[in-house]
């Protein structure tokens, strides 16, 4: 009798699920701090793009990881200042961050690499 769960499908599911799981854990952490954060997708998109950009320009993956972390911290700082300090609506700022990340990465991808997707 064949296994109902193929090892290749299971391992690829875990690999694909990891970024989404980490974003969900970040959302839980924000909820525990009483901050409603829907900008997590924008944080991830921004961090991933700048990590790849730094790896492409410098060539070292650990420096690329640092670049992705720093860009994520910067955009999170913008979100935090707008929501916590200026009492902006968290949903509006979250949607704005998501749209900013989508537009910025699309524009920079076309400007730097000459591709649109």
MOPAC internal coordinates of N, CA, C and O (Angstrom, degrees):
PM7 1SCF
backbone

  N    0.0000 0     0.00 0     0.00 0    0    0    0
  C    1.4440 1     0.00 0     0.00 0    1    0    0
  C    1.5275 1   108.83 1     0.00 0    2    1    0
  O    1.2310 1   121.16 1   -45.62 1    3    2    1
  N    1.3234 1   115.39 1   134.38 1    3    2    1
  C    1.4660 1   120.15 1  -178.80 1    5    3    2
  C    1.5248 1   110.86 1   -75.13 1    6    5    3
  O    1.2310 1   121.74 1   -27.18 1    7    6    5
  N    1.3159 1   114.27 1   152.82 1    7    6    5
  C    1.4654 1   118.69 1   174.31 1    9    7    6
  C    1.5171 1   108.98 1   -69.59 1   10    9    7
  O    1.2310 1   121.10 1   -41.57 1   11   10    9
  N    1.3146 1   115.51 1   138.43 1   11   10    9
  C    1.4516 1   118.92 1   178.03 1   13   11   10
  C    1.5174 1   111.72 1   -72.96 1   14   13   11
  O    1.2310 1   120.55 1   153.53 1   15   14   13
  N    1.3278 1   116.55 1   -26.47 1   15   14   13
  C    1.4586 1   121.01 1   178.38 1   17   15   14
  C    1.5190 1   107.82 1  -111.57 1   18   17   15
  O    1.2310 1   120.90 1   -67.39 1   19   18   17
  N    1.3059 1   115.89 1   112.61 1   19   18   17
  C    1.4530 1   121.24 1   177.04 1   21   19   18
  C    1.5241 1   108.68 1   -74.81 1   22   21   19
  O    1.2310 1   120.16 1   -41.37 1   23   22   21
  N    1.3082 1   117.29 1   138.63 1   23   22   21
  C    1.4658 1   121.40 1  -176.95 1   25   23   22
  C    1.5213 1   111.40 1   -62.66 1   26   25   23
  O    1.2310 1   119.82 1   143.38 1   27   26   25
  N    1.3288 1   117.94 1   -36.62 1   27   26   25
  C    1.4637 1   121.08 1   179.30 1   29   27   26
  C    1.5131 1   112.31 1   -67.34 1   30   29   27
  O    1.2310 1   120.57 1   138.65 1   31   30   29
  N    1.3177 1   116.52 1   -41.35 1   31   30   29
  C    1.4666 1   120.08 1   178.83 1   33   31   30
  C    1.5194 1   109.98 1   -67.81 1   34   33   31
  O    1.2310 1   120.17 1   139.26 1   35   34   33
  N    1.3125 1   117.28 1   -40.74 1   35   34   33
  C    1.4587 1   121.01 1  -179.18 1   37   35   34
  C    1.5260 1   111.14 1   -64.69 1   38   37   35
  O    1.2310 1   120.26 1   133.86 1   39   38   37
  N    1.3193 1   117.11 1   -46.14 1   39   38   37
  C    1.4679 1   119.75 1  -178.50 1   41   39   38
  C    1.5233 1   111.53 1   -67.94 1   42   41   39
  O    1.2310 1   119.94 1   142.67 1   43   42   41
  N    1.3329 1   117.73 1   -37.33 1   43   42   41
  C    1.4633 1   118.78 1   177.65 1   45   43   42
  C    1.5213 1   111.28 1   -70.67 1   46   45   43
  O    1.2310 1   119.87 1   148.51 1   47   46   45
  N    1.3194 1   117.85 1   -31.49 1   47   46   45
  C    1.4658 1   120.19 1   176.06 1   49   47   46
  C    1.5155 1   110.96 1   -64.86 1   50   49   47
  O    1.2310 1   120.34 1   137.45 1   51   50   49
  N    1.3163 1   116.95 1   -42.55 1   51   50   49
  C    1.4611 1   120.84 1   177.41 1   53   51   50
  C    1.5255 1   110.42 1   -63.61 1   54   53   51
  O    1.2310 1   120.14 1   138.29 1   55   54   53
  N    1.3209 1   117.34 1   -41.71 1   55   54   53
  C    1.4610 1   121.41 1  -179.36 1   57   55   54
  C    1.5200 1   111.33 1   -64.86 1   58   57   55
  O    1.2310 1   120.08 1   138.16 1   59   58   57
  N    1.3201 1   117.46 1   -41.84 1   59   58   57
  C    1.4615 1   121.08 1  -179.22 1   61   59   58
  C    1.5243 1   111.13 1   -73.89 1   62   61   59
  O    1.2310 1   119.94 1   148.48 1   63   62   61
  N    1.3053 1   117.71 1   -31.52 1   63   62   61
  C    1.4518 1   122.12 1  -176.60 1   65   63   62
  C    1.5310 1   112.90 1   -75.40 1   66   65   63
  O    1.2310 1   119.12 1   157.58 1   67   66   65
  N    1.3074 1   119.27 1   -22.42 1   67   66   65
  C    1.4544 1   122.67 1  -171.95 1   69   67   66
  C    1.5281 1   113.78 1   -58.28 1   70   69   67
  O    1.2310 1   118.04 1   130.61 1   71   70   69
  N    1.3462 1   121.34 1   -49.39 1   71   70   69
  C    1.4763 1   118.56 1   179.41 1   73   71   70
  C    1.5257 1   113.13 1   -62.66 1   74   73   71
  O    1.2310 1   120.20 1   142.55 1   75   74   73
  N    1.3190 1   117.22 1   -37.45 1   75   74   73
  C    1.4583 1   120.45 1   179.42 1   77   75   74
  C    1.5257 1   109.99 1   -67.91 1   78   77   75
  O    1.2310 1   120.47 1   141.11 1   79   78   77
  N    1.3137 1   116.70 1   -38.89 1   79   78   77
  C    1.4556 1   120.75 1   177.55 1   81   79   78
  C    1.5253 1   111.40 1   -64.61 1   82   81   79
  O    1.2310 1   120.16 1   138.84 1   83   82   81
  N    1.3217 1   117.30 1   -41.16 1   83   82   81
  C    1.4604 1   120.31 1   178.24 1   85   83   82
  C    1.5247 1   111.52 1   -65.29 1   86   85   83
  O    1.2310 1   120.07 1   141.19 1   87   86   85
  N    1.3368 1   117.48 1   -38.81 1   87   86   85
  C    1.4637 1   120.16 1   175.98 1   89   87   86
  C    1.5225 1   110.94 1   -65.57 1   90   89   87
  O    1.2310 1   120.10 1   141.57 1   91   90   89
  N    1.3257 1   117.42 1   -38.43 1   91   90   89
  C    1.4620 1   120.54 1   177.42 1   93   91   90
  C    1.5266 1   110.98 1   -64.94 1   94   93   91
  O    1.2310 1   120.25 1   141.45 1   95   94   93
  N    1.3242 1   117.13 1   -38.55 1   95   94   93
  C    1.4670 1   119.92 1   176.25 1   97   95   94
  C    1.5302 1   111.24 1   -65.40 1   98   97   95
  O    1.2310 1   120.56 1   142.99 1   99   98   97
  N    1.3319 1   116.53 1   -37.01 1   99   98   97
  C    1.4613 1   119.66 1   174.71 1  101   99   98
  C    1.5178 1   111.47 1   -64.68 1  102  101   99
  O    1.2310 1   120.17 1   141.89 1  103  102  101
  N    1.3284 1   117.28 1   -38.11 1  103  102  101
  C    1.4616 1   120.91 1   176.45 1  105  103  102
  C    1.5143 1   112.10 1   -64.67 1  106  105  103
  O    1.2310 1   120.57 1   141.14 1  107  106  105
  N    1.3226 1   116.52 1   -38.86 1  107  106  105
  C    1.4680 1   119.90 1   177.06 1  109  107  106
  C    1.5259 1   110.55 1   -65.14 1  110  109  107
  O    1.2310 1   120.59 1   139.05 1  111  110  109
  N    1.3233 1   116.48 1   -40.95 1  111  110  109
  C    1.4604 1   120.28 1   178.20 1  113  111  110
  C    1.5280 1   110.77 1   -62.83 1  114  113  111
  O    1.2310 1   120.28 1   138.44 1  115  114  113
  N    1.3304 1   117.07 1   -41.56 1  115  114  113
  C    1.4660 1   120.52 1   177.27 1  117  115  114
  C    1.5217 1   110.88 1   -65.14 1  118  117  115
  O    1.2310 1   120.05 1   140.54 1  119  118  117
  N    1.3150 1   117.51 1   -39.46 1  119  118  117
  C    1.4617 1   120.59 1   178.74 1  121  119  118
  C    1.5209 1   110.96 1   -64.56 1  122  121  119
  O    1.2310 1   120.04 1   142.87 1  123  122  121
  N    1.3244 1   117.52 1   -37.13 1  123  122  121
  C    1.4695 1   120.72 1   177.41 1  125  123  122
  C    1.5332 1   111.47 1   -66.80 1  126  125  123
  O    1.2310 1   120.62 1   153.45 1  127  126  125
  N    1.3377 1   116.42 1   -26.55 1  127  126  125
  C    1.4612 1   121.17 1   177.98 1  129  127  126
  C    1.5268 1   111.49 1   -91.05 1  130  129  127
  O    1.2310 1   120.11 1  -171.08 1  131  130  129
  N    1.3289 1   117.40 1     8.92 1  131  130  129
  C    1.4698 1   124.50 1   179.02 1  133  131  130
  C    1.5198 1   113.01 1    62.29 1  134  133  131
  O    1.2310 1   120.43 1  -144.51 1  135  134  133
  N    1.3317 1   116.78 1    35.49 1  135  134  133
  C    1.4624 1   122.35 1   174.58 1  137  135  134
  C    1.5126 1   107.13 1  -120.66 1  138  137  135
  O    1.2310 1   120.69 1   -58.89 1  139  138  137
  N    1.3273 1   116.28 1   121.11 1  139  138  137
  C    1.4573 1   120.75 1   178.89 1  141  139  138
  C    1.5161 1   107.47 1   -85.31 1  142  141  139
  O    1.2310 1   120.29 1   -67.10 1  143  142  141
  N    1.3242 1   117.05 1   112.90 1  143  142  141
  C    1.4568 1   121.55 1  -171.79 1  145  143  142
  C    1.5237 1   110.24 1  -121.56 1  146  145  143
  O    1.2310 1   120.76 1   -72.57 1  147  146  145
  N    1.3325 1   116.16 1   107.43 1  147  146  145
  C    1.4597 1   119.29 1   174.28 1  149  147  146
  C    1.5289 1   111.23 1  -105.27 1  150  149  147
  O    1.2310 1   120.36 1  -170.66 1  151  150  149
  N    1.3269 1   116.92 1     9.34 1  151  150  149
  C    1.4533 1   121.42 1  -178.72 1  153  151  150
  C    1.5209 1   112.71 1   -90.15 1  154  153  151
  O    1.2310 1   119.91 1  -169.14 1  155  154  153
  N    1.3208 1   117.77 1    10.86 1  155  154  153
  C    1.4658 1   120.33 1  -176.04 1  157  155  154
  C    1.5245 1   112.17 1   -63.22 1  158  157  155
  O    1.2310 1   120.07 1   145.25 1  159  158  157
  N    1.3160 1   117.47 1   -34.75 1  159  158  157
  C    1.4605 1   120.33 1   177.90 1  161  159  158
  C    1.5309 1   110.75 1   -65.30 1  162  161  159
  O    1.2310 1   120.44 1   140.59 1  163  162  161
  N    1.3164 1   116.76 1   -39.41 1  163  162  161
  C    1.4644 1   120.54 1   176.71 1  165  163  162
  C    1.5134 1   112.18 1   -65.98 1  166  165  163
  O    1.2310 1   120.72 1   141.94 1  167  166  165
  N    1.3450 1   116.23 1   -38.06 1  167  166  165
  C    1.4657 1   119.82 1   176.28 1  169  167  166
  C    1.5266 1   110.53 1   -61.67 1  170  169  167
  O    1.2310 1   120.92 1   135.71 1  171  170  169
  N    1.3370 1   115.85 1   -44.29 1  171  170  169
  C    1.4648 1   119.90 1  -178.88 1  173  171  170
  C    1.5325 1   111.34 1   -65.93 1  174  173  171
  O    1.2310 1   120.39 1   136.19 1  175  174  173
  N    1.3287 1   116.86 1   -43.81 1  175  174  173
  C    1.4639 1   120.58 1  -179.31 1  177  175  174
  C    1.5189 1   110.70 1   -63.12 1  178  177  175
  O    1.2310 1   120.48 1   136.04 1  179  178  177
  N    1.3058 1   116.69 1   -43.96 1  179  178  177
  C    1.4567 1   121.58 1   179.36 1  181  179  178
  C    1.5327 1   111.17 1   -64.34 1  182  181  179
  O    1.2310 1   120.50 1   132.94 1  183  182  181
  N    1.3165 1   116.65 1   -47.06 1  183  182  181
  C    1.4601 1   120.35 1   179.89 1  185  183  182
  C    1.5212 1   113.02 1   -62.67 1  186  185  183
  O    1.2310 1   120.57 1   137.87 1  187  186  185
  N    1.3239 1   116.51 1   -42.13 1  187  186  185
  C    1.4713 1   120.34 1   179.33 1  189  187  186
  C    1.5196 1   111.60 1   -64.63 1  190  189  187
  O    1.2310 1   120.69 1   136.26 1  191  190  189
  N    1.3344 1   116.29 1   -43.74 1  191  190  189
  C    1.4671 1   118.56 1  -179.02 1  193  191  190
  C    1.5189 1   111.15 1   -62.74 1  194  193  191
  O    1.2310 1   120.32 1   132.17 1  195  194  193
  N    1.3208 1   117.00 1   -47.83 1  195  194  193
  C    1.4607 1   118.83 1  -177.24 1  197  195  194
  C    1.5259 1   112.50 1   -71.59 1  198  197  195
  O    1.2310 1   119.66 1   153.04 1  199  198  197
  N    1.3139 1   118.25 1   -26.96 1  199  198  197
  C    1.4656 1   120.06 1   173.67 1  201  199  198
  C    1.5302 1   110.27 1   -65.03 1  202  201  199
  O    1.2310 1   120.49 1   134.70 1  203  202  201
  N    1.3268 1   116.68 1   -45.30 1  203  202  201
  C    1.4622 1   120.29 1   177.98 1  205  203  202
  C    1.5209 1   111.24 1   -65.34 1  206  205  203
  O    1.2310 1   120.46 1   140.74 1  207  206  205
  N    1.3247 1   116.74 1   -39.26 1  207  206  205
  C    1.4676 1   120.47 1   178.91 1  209  207  206
  C    1.5241 1   111.02 1   -62.11 1  210  209  207
  O    1.2310 1   120.27 1   135.77 1  211  210  209
  N    1.3210 1   117.09 1   -44.23 1  211  210  209
  C    1.4739 1   120.79 1  -179.46 1  213  211  210
  C    1.5233 1   110.17 1   -67.50 1  214  213  211
  O    1.2310 1   119.92 1   139.19 1  215  214  213
  N    1.3239 1   117.76 1   -40.81 1  215  214  213
  C    1.4712 1   119.95 1   177.73 1  217  215  214
  C    1.5227 1   110.36 1   -62.89 1  218  217  215
  O    1.2310 1   120.55 1   140.07 1  219  218  217
  N    1.3371 1   116.56 1   -39.93 1  219  218  217
  C    1.4631 1   120.02 1  -179.91 1  221  219  218
  C    1.5273 1   111.32 1   -66.01 1  222  221  219
  O    1.2310 1   120.05 1   140.10 1  223  222  221
  N    1.3041 1   117.52 1   -39.90 1  223  222  221
  C    1.4710 1   120.47 1  -176.77 1  225  223  222
  C    1.5238 1   112.90 1   -81.38 1  226  225  223
  O    1.2310 1   120.12 1   143.06 1  227  226  225
  N    1.3325 1   117.37 1   -36.94 1  227  226  225
  C    1.4655 1   120.35 1  -176.08 1  229  227  226
  C    1.5247 1   111.48 1   -98.38 1  230  229  227
  O    1.2310 1   120.35 1   139.62 1  231  230  229
  N    1.3291 1   116.94 1   -40.38 1  231  230  229
  C    1.4452 1   120.42 1   176.51 1  233  231  230
  C    1.5116 1   115.51 1    97.00 1  234  233  231
  O    1.2310 1   119.74 1  -177.46 1  235  234  233
  N    1.3000 1   118.10 1     2.54 1  235  234  233
  C    1.4607 1   120.68 1  -178.97 1  237  235  234
  C    1.5209 1   108.90 1  -116.22 1  238  237  235
  O    1.2310 1   119.69 1   -55.54 1  239  238  237
  N    1.3405 1   118.20 1   124.46 1  239  238  237
  C    1.4707 1   119.86 1  -174.61 1  241  239  238
  C    1.5189 1   114.34 1   -66.73 1  242  241  239
  O    1.2310 1   119.40 1   148.85 1  243  242  241
  N    1.3294 1   118.75 1   -31.15 1  243  242  241
  C    1.4676 1   119.51 1  -179.76 1  245  243  242
  C    1.5184 1   111.17 1   -71.07 1  246  245  243
  O    1.2310 1   120.49 1   145.02 1  247  246  245
  N    1.3210 1   116.68 1   -34.98 1  247  246  245
  C    1.4629 1   120.00 1   175.49 1  249  247  246
  C    1.5259 1   109.63 1   -69.18 1  250  249  247
  O    1.2310 1   120.46 1   144.85 1  251  250  249
  N    1.3361 1   116.72 1   -35.15 1  251  250  249
  C    1.4599 1   120.42 1   174.78 1  253  251  250
  C    1.5161 1   112.22 1   -63.44 1  254  253  251
  O    1.2310 1   120.59 1   139.97 1  255  254  253
  N    1.3266 1   116.47 1   -40.03 1  255  254  253
  C    1.4598 1   120.54 1   175.77 1  257  255  254
  C    1.5235 1   110.51 1   -61.92 1  258  257  255
  O    1.2310 1   120.39 1   137.83 1  259  258  257
  N    1.3117 1   116.85 1   -42.17 1  259  258  257
  C    1.4618 1   120.87 1   177.34 1  261  259  258
  C    1.5291 1   111.09 1   -63.11 1  262  261  259
  O    1.2310 1   120.20 1   140.52 1  263  262  261
  N    1.3315 1   117.23 1   -39.48 1  263  262  261
  C    1.4674 1   120.90 1   177.41 1  265  263  262
  C    1.5195 1   111.84 1   -64.07 1  266  265  263
  O    1.2310 1   120.28 1   139.46 1  267  266  265
  N    1.3236 1   117.08 1   -40.54 1  267  266  265
  C    1.4598 1   120.61 1   176.75 1  269  267  266
  C    1.5171 1   111.85 1   -65.31 1  270  269  267
  O    1.2310 1   120.50 1   139.34 1  271  270  269
  N    1.3219 1   116.64 1   -40.66 1  271  270  269
  C    1.4621 1   120.88 1   178.46 1  273  271  270
  C    1.5285 1   110.26 1   -64.42 1  274  273  271
  O    1.2310 1   120.23 1   135.19 1  275  274  273
  N    1.3243 1   117.17 1   -44.81 1  275  274  273
  C    1.4599 1   120.23 1  -178.58 1  277  275  274
  C    1.5288 1   111.72 1   -65.40 1  278  277  275
  O    1.2310 1   119.95 1   141.29 1  279  278  277
  N    1.3176 1   117.70 1   -38.71 1  279  278  277
  C    1.4638 1   118.91 1   178.01 1  281  279  278
  C    1.5274 1   110.90 1   -68.93 1  282  281  279
  O    1.2310 1   120.25 1   144.04 1  283  282  281
  N    1.3214 1   117.13 1   -35.96 1  283  282  281
  C    1.4622 1   120.02 1   175.61 1  285  283  282
  C    1.5139 1   111.84 1   -66.12 1  286  285  283
  O    1.2310 1   120.28 1   140.88 1  287  286  285
  N    1.3224 1   117.07 1   -39.12 1  287  286  285
  C    1.4622 1   120.98 1   177.68 1  289  287  286
  C    1.5270 1   110.27 1   -65.58 1  290  289  287
  O    1.2310 1   120.26 1   139.72 1  291  290  289
  N    1.3198 1   117.11 1   -40.28 1  291  290  289
  C    1.4648 1   120.60 1  -179.36 1  293  291  290
  C    1.5244 1   111.57 1   -63.86 1  294  293  291
  O    1.2310 1   119.95 1   132.46 1  295  294  293
  N    1.3162 1   117.70 1   -47.54 1  295  294  293
  C    1.4603 1   119.75 1  -179.23 1  297  295  294
  C    1.5257 1   110.98 1   -71.54 1  298  297  295
  O    1.2310 1   119.69 1   150.10 1  299  298  297
  N    1.3262 1   118.19 1   -29.90 1  299  298  297
  C    1.4673 1   120.79 1   173.69 1  301  299  298
  C    1.5170 1   110.91 1   -68.24 1  302  301  299
  O    1.2310 1   120.33 1   144.67 1  303  302  301
  N    1.3183 1   116.98 1   -35.33 1  303  302  301
  C    1.4592 1   121.11 1   176.45 1  305  303  302
  C    1.5272 1   110.79 1   -64.25 1  306  305  303
  O    1.2310 1   120.65 1   138.76 1  307  306  305
  N    1.3217 1   116.36 1   -41.24 1  307  306  305
  C    1.4665 1   120.34 1   176.18 1  309  307  306
  C    1.5198 1   110.04 1   -61.15 1  310  309  307
  O    1.2310 1   120.30 1   133.95 1  311  310  309
  N    1.3193 1   117.04 1   -46.05 1  311  310  309
  C    1.4604 1   121.43 1   178.57 1  313  311  310
  C    1.5275 1   110.75 1   -61.17 1  314  313  311
  O    1.2310 1   120.41 1   133.50 1  315  314  313
  N    1.2997 1   116.82 1   -46.50 1  315  314  313
  C    1.4614 1   120.79 1  -178.08 1  317  315  314
  C    1.5163 1   113.03 1   -63.78 1  318  317  315
  O    1.2310 1   120.29 1   138.47 1  319  318  317
  N    1.3173 1   117.05 1   -41.53 1  319  318  317
  C    1.4627 1   120.04 1   179.20 1  321  319  318
  C    1.5217 1   110.37 1   -64.61 1  322  321  319
  O    1.2310 1   120.35 1   136.17 1  323  322  321
  N    1.3235 1   116.93 1   -43.83 1  323  322  321
  C    1.4609 1   119.53 1  -179.13 1  325  323  322
  C    1.5230 1   112.39 1   -65.88 1  326  325  323
  O    1.2310 1   120.17 1   138.89 1  327  326  325
  N    1.3268 1   117.29 1   -41.11 1  327  326  325
  C    1.4600 1   120.31 1  -175.28 1  329  327  326
  C    1.5263 1   111.91 1   -81.81 1  330  329  327
  O    1.2310 1   120.11 1   134.13 1  331  330  329
  N    1.3191 1   117.40 1   -45.87 1  331  330  329
  C    1.4606 1   120.05 1  -173.10 1  333  331  330
  C    1.5355 1   111.66 1   -84.55 1  334  333  331
  O    1.2310 1   120.30 1   131.44 1  335  334  333
  N    1.3209 1   117.03 1   -48.56 1  335  334  333
  C    1.4641 1   119.38 1  -174.94 1  337  335  334
  C    1.5295 1   112.22 1   -78.03 1  338  337  335
  O    1.2310 1   120.21 1   134.36 1  339  338  337
  N    1.3347 1   117.21 1   -45.64 1  339  338  337
  C    1.4621 1   120.41 1  -175.38 1  341  339  338
  C    1.5238 1   113.43 1   -97.34 1  342  341  339
  O    1.2310 1   119.92 1  -175.21 1  343  342  341
  N    1.3300 1   117.75 1     4.79 1  343  342  341
  C    1.4683 1   123.87 1   177.32 1  345  343  342
  C    1.5282 1   113.52 1    53.17 1  346  345  343
  O    1.2310 1   120.34 1  -142.03 1  347  346  345
  N    1.3140 1   116.96 1    37.97 1  347  346  345
  C    1.4558 1   120.81 1   175.58 1  349  347  346
  C    1.5268 1   109.08 1   -74.12 1  350  349  347
  O    1.2310 1   120.68 1   -23.32 1  351  350  349
  N    1.3087 1   116.31 1   156.68 1  351  350  349
  C    1.4633 1   120.88 1   179.26 1  353  351  350
  C    1.5319 1   109.05 1   -66.42 1  354  353  351
  O    1.2310 1   120.78 1   -52.93 1  355  354  353
  N    1.3204 1   116.12 1   127.07 1  355  354  353
  C    1.4681 1   121.33 1  -175.02 1  357  355  354
  C    1.5235 1   111.59 1   -65.04 1  358  357  355
  O    1.2310 1   119.92 1   145.31 1  359  358  357
  N    1.3077 1   117.76 1   -34.69 1  359  358  357
  C    1.4694 1   120.05 1  -179.12 1  361  359  358
  C    1.5226 1   110.49 1   -69.94 1  362  361  359
  O    1.2310 1   120.49 1   136.74 1  363  362  361
  N    1.3326 1   116.66 1   -43.26 1  363  362  361
  C    1.4640 1   120.31 1  -179.90 1  365  363  362
  C    1.5262 1   110.61 1   -64.99 1  366  365  363
  O    1.2310 1   120.55 1   136.13 1  367  366  365
  N    1.3155 1   116.55 1   -43.87 1  367  366  365
  C    1.4645 1   120.02 1   179.33 1  369  367  366
  C    1.5302 1   110.40 1   -66.97 1  370  369  367
  O    1.2310 1   120.07 1   141.43 1  371  370  369
  N    1.3332 1   117.48 1   -38.57 1  371  370  369
  C    1.4609 1   120.84 1   177.94 1  373  371  370
  C    1.5207 1   112.71 1   -63.11 1  374  373  371
  O    1.2310 1   120.75 1   135.98 1  375  374  373
  N    1.3222 1   116.18 1   -44.02 1  375  374  373
  C    1.4687 1   119.72 1   176.91 1  377  375  374
  C    1.5262 1   109.95 1   -65.20 1  378  377  375
  O    1.2310 1   120.62 1   140.64 1  379  378  377
  N    1.3288 1   116.42 1   -39.36 1  379  378  377
  C    1.4681 1   119.73 1   177.88 1  381  379  378
  C    1.5213 1   112.37 1   -63.32 1  382  381  379
  O    1.2310 1   120.29 1   138.61 1  383  382  381
  N    1.3267 1   117.05 1   -41.39 1  383  382  381
  C    1.4721 1   120.63 1   177.69 1  385  383  382
  C    1.5292 1   110.06 1   -64.54 1  386  385  383
  O    1.2310 1   120.37 1   137.72 1  387  386  385
  N    1.3283 1   116.90 1   -42.28 1  387  386  385
  C    1.4630 1   119.84 1   178.64 1  389  387  386
  C    1.5276 1   111.06 1   -61.89 1  390  389  387
  O    1.2310 1   120.38 1   135.58 1  391  390  389
  N    1.3327 1   116.89 1   -44.42 1  391  390  389
  C    1.4608 1   119.88 1   179.23 1  393  391  390
  C    1.5306 1   111.41 1   -68.06 1  394  393  391
  O    1.2310 1   120.46 1   142.54 1  395  394  393
  N    1.3298 1   116.73 1   -37.46 1  395  394  393
  C    1.4617 1   120.29 1   176.63 1  397  395  394
  C    1.5270 1   111.00 1   -62.61 1  398  397  395
  O    1.2310 1   120.39 1   134.86 1  399  398  397
  N    1.3106 1   116.86 1   -45.14 1  399  398  397
  C    1.4693 1   120.31 1   179.76 1  401  399  398
  C    1.5192 1   110.96 1   -64.41 1  402  401  399
  O    1.2310 1   120.23 1   137.84 1  403  402  401
  N    1.3279 1   117.16 1   -42.16 1  403  402  401
  C    1.4637 1   120.47 1   179.15 1  405  403  402
  C    1.5209 1   111.11 1   -64.06 1  406  405  403
  O    1.2310 1   120.29 1   132.98 1  407  406  405
  N    1.3217 1   117.05 1   -47.02 1  407  406  405
  C    1.4616 1   120.26 1  -179.63 1  409  407  406
  C    1.5146 1   112.71 1   -67.73 1  410  409  407
  O    1.2310 1   120.51 1   138.39 1  411  410  409
  N    1.3328 1   116.63 1   -41.61 1  411  410  409
  C    1.4612 1   120.33 1  -178.47 1  413  411  410
  C    1.5224 1   111.94 1   -65.89 1  414  413  411
  O    1.2310 1   120.62 1   135.29 1  415  414  413
  N    1.3194 1   116.42 1   -44.71 1  415  414  413
  C    1.4655 1   118.25 1   179.98 1  417  415  414
  C    1.5223 1   111.56 1   -68.74 1  418  417  415
  O    1.2310 1   119.79 1   143.85 1  419  418  417
  N    1.3285 1   118.01 1   -36.15 1  419  418  417
  C    1.4649 1   120.57 1   177.37 1  421  419  418
  C    1.5190 1   110.57 1   -65.28 1  422  421  419
  O    1.2310 1   120.32 1   135.12 1  423  422  421
  N    1.3220 1   117.00 1   -44.88 1  423  422  421
  C    1.4632 1   121.21 1   179.60 1  425  423  422
  C    1.5230 1   111.41 1   -64.42 1  426  425  423
  O    1.2310 1   120.16 1   131.87 1  427  426  425
  N    1.3215 1   117.30 1   -48.13 1  427  426  425
  C    1.4601 1   120.31 1  -178.36 1  429  427  426
  C    1.5226 1   112.52 1   -67.91 1  430  429  427
  O    1.2310 1   120.38 1   147.16 1  431  430  429
  N    1.3306 1   116.88 1   -32.84 1  431  430  429
  C    1.4593 1   119.80 1   176.60 1  433  431  430
  C    1.5264 1   110.42 1   -63.10 1  434  433  431
  O    1.2310 1   120.74 1   137.57 1  435  434  433
  N    1.3399 1   116.18 1   -42.43 1  435  434  433
  C    1.4658 1   120.12 1   178.24 1  437  435  434
  C    1.5213 1   110.75 1   -70.69 1  438  437  435
  O    1.2310 1   119.68 1   139.12 1  439  438  437
  N    1.3443 1   118.21 1   -40.88 1  439  438  437
  C    1.4648 1   121.06 1  -176.82 1  441  439  438
  C    1.5262 1   112.79 1   -71.61 1  442  441  439
  O    1.2310 1   120.10 1   141.86 1  443  442  441
  N    1.3183 1   117.41 1   -38.14 1  443  442  441
  C    1.4731 1   120.24 1  -174.15 1  445  443  442
  C    1.5233 1   111.13 1   -89.08 1  446  445  443
  O    1.2310 1   120.30 1   132.92 1  447  446  445
  N    1.3305 1   117.02 1   -47.08 1  447  446  445
  C    1.4529 1   120.46 1  -172.74 1  449  447  446
  C    1.5242 1   114.24 1  -103.46 1  450  449  447
  O    1.2310 1   120.06 1   167.37 1  451  450  449
  N    1.3221 1   117.49 1   -12.63 1  451  450  449
  C    1.4536 1   120.97 1   177.57 1  453  451  450
  C    1.5167 1   114.68 1    75.62 1  454  453  451
  O    1.2310 1   120.23 1  -162.13 1  455  454  453
  N    1.3120 1   117.17 1    17.87 1  455  454  453
  C    1.4614 1   121.64 1   177.75 1  457  455  454
  C    1.5252 1   108.90 1  -121.81 1  458  457  455
  O    1.2310 1   120.91 1   -20.85 1  459  458  457
  N    1.3250 1   115.87 1   159.15 1  459  458  457
  C    1.4676 1   118.46 1  -177.57 1  461  459  458
  C    1.5132 1   113.05 1  -111.50 1  462  461  459
  O    1.2310 1   119.40 1  -172.63 1  463  462  461
  N    1.3036 1   118.76 1     7.37 1  463  462  461
  C    1.4527 1   117.91 1   178.75 1  465  463  462
  C    1.4932 1   112.47 1  -178.35 1  466  465  463
  O    1.2310 1   120.10 1   180.00 1  467  466  465

